[in-house]
Amino acid sequence: MMDEMEFGGFMVNVIMMIIAIASSLISYLVYKENSSPDIIVYIEQDKHAPTVLNLVIKNIGKSAAKDITFEASEKLPQKAFFGEKSKVMYEGPLISGIPFLAPDVSRISMLGNYAGLSEWFKEKKITVDITFYKANPKSLYPKAIKNRTYLDIYSFLGVSASDNSVGNKMLGELKKIEKAILYKSKV
């Protein structure tokens, strides 16, 4: 009878030990995930000039990153505006990399307008592979962190970034003038 109770107590202890080890492992993984840098690259509209699109590199992680390098699947333009000849990107953070990027910090570069970029992208989605390291690693052998992001221009079709034609702007102003004239004629 005692042997069965001892065995039962032993099994409870083993189960509790497994639960404690699993809990510690999960806590470590959550801590590690929440203390790592996370670098992304994306295109966004300029806040002050909605027809201009910017290339943004941002650390959305909780820790600083260092030695950040980028490799794009296609060449990107230095600046692509409609009606101008665009050059291949030859300078900037995507070319030279970034030595250090703190959490919630970004690098923003003017990329062009929708019309110029749509000529450059030609309905392609460009893949950007990012490699970086945690700036203050606790291990002796820091491990490279790799991310992959995608750049596309066609998701801006139909939003204010793509409506940069002079004709549409003139049409909007003419409608305002027409409303003002109609209002004055009624008064």
N, C-alpha and C positions, 0 to 999 in steps of 0.2 A: 504494500500500500504506500509506504514511504517512497519507494523507488518511482512509482508513478507520479507522485506529487513533486518529487525532485526533478524528474524529467519534464513535467509540465512547467515548473518554474524556470528551468533551463531554456525551454522553448520560448517562453514569454520574454526572457532576457535577450535571446538571440533576435527575436522579432523587433524588440525595442531598439537593439543596436543597429539593425538594418534600417529602421525608420530614422534614427538619429544620423546615420551616415548619409542616407538619401537626402535628408533635410539640409545637412551641411553642404552637400554637393549642389543642390538647387540654389541655396543662398549664395554660394560662390559664383555660380554661373550668372545669376541675376546681377550680382555686384560687378562682375567682369563686363557684362553687357552694358551696364549703366555707367561704366567708367572708361569707355573706349571712345576714340574719335570716330566720326562717320562723315566722310567727304562725299558731296554730290555735286554734279554739274547739270545746270538746266538753263533754259531760255525763258526770260520773262519780259513783260512790257515795262518800259521806262515809266516811272511814276509821274514825271513832269512832261514827258512827250510820248503819249501812248502809241504813236505810230513807229517809235523806235524800239527795237528789241535788243535786250542786253543778254550777254552770256554771264551767268552767275556761277561762281565756285563757292560753296559754303560748307562749313563744318557744322553739321547738325548734331554732332555727338556731345558727350559730356566731358571730354578731355581734349587736350591740345594734340595736334598732329604735326609731324615733321617729315622732311624729305618727301614731299608730295610730287609725284610725277603723273603725267597723263599720256595716253596713247589713243588717238582717235582712229576709227576704221576708215574714215575719208578725210581728205584735206578740208579745212575750214577756211572761210574768208577772213581777211584782216578786218575789212568793213565792206558790207554789200548793200549798196543803195541803188535803187532802180535808175537806169540810165547812165550809170557810171561803171567803168571797168573795175571789177573787183580783183584784188591781189590775194594770193594764198597767204594765210596767216604765217608771219615770220617772226613775230615777237609777242610777248605777253605771257601770262602765267601758264597757259596751256602748252606753250612751247618751252619755256625755261623752267617750269615747275615752281613750287612754292616751298621755301625752306621751313616755314613755321606758320601754323594757322590755329589760333585760339578757338575755343568753343563759341559757337554762335557768331562767328566772324565770317565775312565773305569778301570776295574780290569780284568786282563788277566791271565788265568791259562792254562798250558799245559794239554791237555786232552788225547792225544795219536795220533796214526796214523790211516789211513783209515782202514787197515786190522784189527787192534785190535778193533777199535770202531764198525766196521760192525759186528763183532762177538758178541759184547756186545749189540748193538741196535737190532739186528735180525729183520730188516725191520720195526721197530716200530718208530713212531714219539712220542717223549716225550714232554709232556706239562709241562711248568713251570709257576706256578702262583706266582706273585710278589705282595707284599703289602708294601706300604711305605707312608710316610707323607711329606708334604712340610716342608722344614727346618725352614722357617720363616713365619708361617701363620699369616694372619692379623685377623683371627677370634678367638674367645675365645675357641671354641670347634673344634680343627682341625679334619678334616675328612680323613679317610684312603683312599688312592688311590690304585686301584687294576688294574694290567695289566696281560695279559696272552701272553706268547710267546711259540714257538714250536722249538724243537731241532730235527733235523734229520741228518743222515749221508749219506743217499743215493743220496742227491743232489750233492755230491762231486764225484760220480762215473763218470769216464771218464775225470776228470780234473787232474792236476799234483799232487794233494793231494792223489789220489788213485793209482798213478803210482810209488809205492815205492819198487817194487820188485828188487832184486839184478840182476835177469836175464835180465830185461828190461834195467837196467843201463849198464850191461856188453854188451848187444846187441848194445846200442848206442855208446859205446866206440869202439867196434869192427868195426862198420860202419865207424867211423872216421879214424881208422887205415887203413881200406881197401881203403878209398878215398885217403889217404896220399900215400899209396903204388902205387895205380893206377896213381896218379899224377907224382910220381917219375919215374915210368916205362915209361911214355910218354915223359919225358924230356930228 
